[in-house]
Every structure is written in structure tokens, then in C-alpha cells.
Amino acid sequence: MEYEGQICRPPMERGAYKLPVAVGCSYNQCKFCTLFKHLSYRELPMEQIEAELSRVKSLGGNPSHAFLGDGNPFGLPTSRLLELLSLIRRYLPRCTSVSMDATITNIREKSDEELRQLYEQGVDEVYVGIECGSDDVLEFMKKDHNSKEAYRELSRLKKSGIAYSAHIMMGLAGEGRGLESAENTARFLNQTHPKKIINTAIFLSKRAPLYREIEAGRWKPSSHLENLREERRLIELLDTEVESYDGLQDPIEVRTRGSLPRDKEKMLEYLDRQIRRLETEGEPPVPIY
């Protein structure tokens, strides 16, 4: 498979067949993100996509689930997505489940009828970059939505039959605002009921527009301990069924996984141990790569 850029997908999709259908992200304005800043967004030619499907079929591949790449394939025109889904069924007849990343704007740009058509043709889940439940943080980070807009579009998505899973981010609100962010984000998730939650600690890069804000003193990173406490408070407040939760804080080698509410106490106990460990041993500086 030819792939341009960094391969990035939700950890729950690691077993899925990833089919690239575009390069980069059509939005690509979030201050914290560097995944696609070096790429010019474009749709891949249908001939190239069909050749990849043919290659997989010729090797005996026939997966039951596919994940479309890259940054936000749900933003492709509905007619093109329907053509892609038809191609997938032709070459991979067992593939009846398709998921991909999306933005709130991508959902807003599709009519109720288009959402229903996509569901009927195999799109059963999209991963949406919610990031945080605090509107001022979303505005500062140049996300494409506020909470009210996200509520409305996710409600439309749910009515179509397509499930939504949430990307959220610890530390996005900056120093001193972790618990506030956890409470606002938990409130949002409790009302929108994501199927899955991927919660990553913010990755700080000198190549990201956010670094200019750090240099100017307009945004300060939170500490590892604050991020741990933010995650703990979030899980404590979550009151909705979540099939799979995956929280990743790579710099301090902390990963919190489980289903909610089944594993809530176990997850909280794990985070309590990690908080005590950092309080006792001291925490490393927050890396900026």
C-alpha cells in the first residue's frame, strides 16, 4: 500500500483494513495539530483506490471492516463516498462495516438523507475530534465547532444510525484548567453518548501554531500531574455507557483502558496509583518536541 504522510488511526481500529482515500485534512487549522500541516489536501484518484482494493483481493484479503484514511474522509462529497463504498463491496464482499474520522463541519455539510444513505451503504461509525467541552478553548484552538453546534450535528448523526466515537485531549485547556475542562467535557459526553472515547495528552511541538502562543505567553502547558487529575475527574464524572475507553499519556507511560461503567472503579484506582507515584517520585518536565 502506498501511503503519504503519517499513519494515524484510533487504537480501536488497529485491526481494521486501512484504505487511504485522501491525503491530509481538508480543515487542517487546529493550533495543536502537526499531523497534516506539511501536506496539501487532495482526494486520491478513484483509479488508485480501486488498484489498492484489487491488490488486496489478489492477495486473498477479504476483511469484514475497513477504516478510511486520512484526516477527515467523511468530508468527501456524499456521491464520492457512495462510489467508494460500492467499490469496497465489489472487491471485498465481506466488508459490511466502514468507519473513518470526521469533523463537526463534515456532518453539518451532509443532509439527513445523505447521512441515512451512507449508513445504509455500510458507514456505521465516525470518530469526531471533540477535544474539549469548553467553548473558549475550542475557539482559541481554532476547532471547527462549539459545543452547541456539536450537540446538534451529533444528534442528527445518531438519528441516521451512524455511531459516533470521540477524540478528546487532556491538557488542551492549559495550566490550571484541567479539572474545569474535565467537568465540561464529561457533561458534553454524558449528553452525546459516544460509543468509544480516545483521550490523549496533548502533544506539544515547536512546529505547531500553538507553540507561537506558548512563546508569547498566551498559553501555558499543564503538568503531567494536572493531566492525570483531569483524566481521573473525567472518568469519575462519566455517566454514560462507553464500549471502549483508551487514555494515553505517553511521556509518563500511563495508559488507562476499560469499558464504562463496568471498569470505572478499576480505572480510577489505577489513576490514583499513578498520581501517587508522580507525587512521590516527582514528575519529569513536559516535553516540547
C-alpha positions in Angstrom: 0.0 0.0 0.0 1.3 3.5 -0.9 0.7 5.9 1.9 1.6 9.6 2.0 2.0 11.2 5.5 1.9 9.7 9.0 -0.3 6.7 9.6 -2.7 7.8 12.3 -5.8 6.0 13.4 -7.7 5.3 16.6 -6.2 2.5 18.7 -9.5 0.6 18.4 -9.0 0.4 14.7 -5.6 -1.2 14.8 -7.1 -4.5 13.4 -9.1 -2.8 10.6 -8.0 -2.7 7.0 -7.0 0.9 6.4 -7.8 2.2 3.0 -6.4 5.7 2.1 -8.9 7.7 0.1 -7.4 11.2 0.6 -4.1 12.9 1.7 -4.1 15.3 4.6 -7.0 17.1 6.3 -9.4 19.4 4.5 -9.7 21.6 7.6 -6.1 21.5 8.9 -6.4 24.6 11.1 -6.3 23.3 14.7 -3.5 25.1 16.6 -2.2 22.0 18.4 -2.0 19.6 15.4 1.0 18.9 13.2 -0.1 15.7 11.6 -1.1 17.3 8.3 0.5 20.7 8.3 3.1 19.6 5.8 0.6 18.1 3.4 -1.6 19.7 0.7 -5.0 18.2 1.0 -6.3 16.3 -2.0 -8.6 13.4 -2.8 -6.9 10.3 -4.2 -7.8 9.3 -7.7 -10.5 6.6 -7.8 -8.3 4.5 -10.1 -5.6 4.4 -7.4 -8.1 3.4 -4.7 -9.5 0.7 -7.0 -6.0 -0.6 -7.7 -5.3 -0.9 -3.9 -8.6 -2.8 -3.4 -7.7 -5.1 -6.4 -4.3 -5.7 -4.8 -5.8 -6.8 -1.5 -8.3 -9.0 -3.2 -5.5 -10.7 -5.3 -3.6 -11.5 -2.1 -6.7 -13.2 -0.7 -7.7 -10.4 1.6 -11.4 -10.0 2.4 -11.7 -8.1 5.7 -15.1 -7.5 7.3 -14.2 -4.0 8.4 -12.4 -1.0 6.8 -11.2 2.3 8.2 -10.9 5.1 5.6 -7.9 7.5 5.8 -6.8 10.2 6.1 -7.6 13.2 8.4 -11.3 13.5 7.7 -12.6 11.4 4.9 -16.2 12.0 6.0 -15.8 15.4 4.4 -15.7 13.9 0.9 -18.8 14.6 -1.2 -21.5 12.0 -0.4 -21.6 10.9 -4.1 -17.9 10.1 -3.9 -18.2 8.2 -0.6 -21.1 6.2 -2.0 -18.9 5.3 -5.0 -16.1 4.3 -2.7 -18.4 2.1 -0.6 -19.7 0.4 -3.8 -16.1 -0.3 -4.8 -15.3 -1.8 -1.4 -18.3 -4.1 -1.6 -17.3 -5.2 -5.1 -13.7 -6.2 -4.2 -14.2 -7.1 -0.5 -17.7 -8.6 -0.3 -17.3 -9.4 3.4 -16.7 -5.8 4.3 -20.0 -4.6 5.7 -18.6 -2.1 8.2 -16.8 1.1 7.4 -15.6 3.8 9.7 -13.5 7.0 9.4 -12.6 10.3 11.0 -14.8 13.3 10.7 -15.2 16.9 11.9 -18.5 18.5 13.0 -18.4 20.6 9.9 -18.3 17.4 7.8 -21.5 16.2 9.4 -23.2 19.6 9.1 -22.5 19.7 5.4 -24.5 16.5 4.8 -28.3 16.4 4.7 -30.3 13.9 6.8 -30.9 11.9 3.7 -27.2 11.7 2.8 -26.4 10.5 6.3 -29.1 7.9 6.0 -27.7 6.7 2.6 -24.2 6.4 4.0 -25.4 4.3 6.9 -27.4 2.1 4.6 -24.3 1.5 2.4 -22.1 0.5 5.3 -20.8 3.5 7.2 -21.6 2.6 10.8 -19.1 4.7 12.9 -17.2 8.0 12.6 -14.6 9.3 15.0 -15.1 13.0 15.7 -12.4 15.4 17.1 -14.4 16.8 20.0 -11.2 17.6 22.0 -12.8 19.5 24.9 -16.2 20.6 26.3 -15.1 24.3 26.9 -16.2 26.6 24.2 -13.5 29.3 24.8 -10.8 26.6 24.5 -12.3 25.3 21.2 -12.3 28.8 19.9 -8.7 29.5 21.0 -7.5 26.3 19.4 -9.4 27.1 16.1 -11.6 24.0 16.2 -14.4 24.0 13.6 -17.2 23.9 16.1 -18.6 24.9 19.5 -20.5 22.7 21.9 -23.9 23.8 20.7 -23.1 23.0 17.1 -21.6 19.7 18.1 -24.7 18.7 20.1 -26.9 19.5 17.1 -24.8 17.6 14.5 -24.2 14.6 16.6 -27.9 14.3 17.3 -28.5 14.3 13.5 -25.8 11.7 13.1 -27.4 9.4 15.7 -30.8 9.6 14.1 -29.2 8.3 10.8 -27.9 5.2 12.6 -24.2 6.1 12.4 -22.5 5.8 15.8 -20.0 8.5 16.9 -16.8 8.0 18.9 -15.0 10.9 20.5 -11.4 12.1 20.3 -10.7 14.2 23.3 -7.5 15.7 24.7 -6.0 16.1 28.2 -4.2 19.4 28.8 -5.8 21.2 25.9 -7.2 23.9 28.3 -3.7 24.7 29.6 -2.2 25.2 33.0 -4.7 25.5 35.9 -7.8 24.5 34.0 -7.6 20.7 34.0 -10.5 20.0 36.4 -12.7 22.6 34.8 -12.0 21.0 31.4 -12.8 17.5 32.8 -16.1 18.7 34.1 -17.2 20.5 30.9 -16.1 17.6 28.7 -17.8 15.0 30.9 -21.0 17.0 30.7 -20.8 17.0 26.9 -20.0 13.3 26.6 -22.8 12.4 29.1 -25.3 14.2 26.8 -23.9 12.9 23.4 -23.2 9.2 24.4 -20.1 8.3 22.3 -19.6 4.6 21.5 -15.9 4.9 22.2 -13.6 7.5 23.7 -9.9 8.1 22.8 -8.3 10.5 25.3 -4.7 11.6 24.6 -2.5 14.0 26.4 -1.7 17.0 24.2 1.4 16.6 22.1 3.5 19.8 22.1 5.5 20.5 19.0 7.6 23.5 18.0 6.1 23.1 14.6 2.5 23.6 15.8 0.9 27.0 15.7 0.2 26.5 19.4 4.0 26.9 20.1 3.8 30.6 19.0 1.1 31.0 21.7 3.4 29.5 24.3 6.3 31.7 23.2 4.0 34.8 23.5 2.9 33.7 27.0 -0.8 33.4 25.9 -1.0 29.7 26.7 0.9 27.6 29.3 1.1 23.8 29.3 -0.3 21.8 32.2 1.9 19.4 34.1 1.7 15.6 33.9 0.1 15.6 37.3 -2.6 18.0 36.3 -3.3 15.9 33.2 -3.6 12.8 35.4 -6.0 14.6 37.7 -8.0 15.8 34.7 -8.4 12.3 33.4 -9.4 11.0 36.8 -12.0 13.6 37.2 -13.4 13.0 33.8 -13.8 9.2 34.3 -15.3 9.9 37.8 -18.0 12.1 36.2 -18.7 10.0 33.1 -22.2 8.6 33.4 -22.8 7.0 30.1 -22.1 3.6 28.6 -18.8 3.5 26.8 -17.9 0.4 24.9 -14.1 1.2 24.9 -12.2 4.0 26.6 -8.4 4.4 25.9 -6.5 7.2 27.7 -2.9 7.7 26.6 -0.3 9.7 28.4 2.9 8.5 26.6 5.5 10.8 28.2 4.8 9.3 31.6 3.9 5.8 30.3 0.4 5.9 31.6 -2.4 4.2 29.7 -5.9 3.8 31.1 -8.3 1.4 29.3 -11.6 -0.2 30.0 -15.4 -0.1 29.5 -17.7 2.2 31.3 -19.4 1.9 33.7 -18.1 -1.7 34.2 -14.4 -0.8 34.8 -14.8 2.6 36.3 -13.5 1.7 39.8 -10.6 -0.2 38.4 -9.6 2.7 36.2 -9.9 5.2 39.0 -7.7 3.1 41.2 -5.1 2.8 38.5 -5.0 6.6 38.0 -4.8 7.1 41.8 -1.7 4.9 41.9 -0.2 6.9 39.0 -0.9 10.2 40.8 0.7 8.9 44.0 3.7 7.7 42.0 4.3 11.1 40.5 3.7 12.9 43.8 6.3 10.7 45.4 8.9 10.3 42.7 8.5 13.8 41.1 7.4 14.4 37.6 9.5 14.9 34.5 9.2 18.2 32.6 6.6 18.4 29.9 8.3 17.7 26.6 8.1 20.0 23.6 9.4 18.2 20.5 
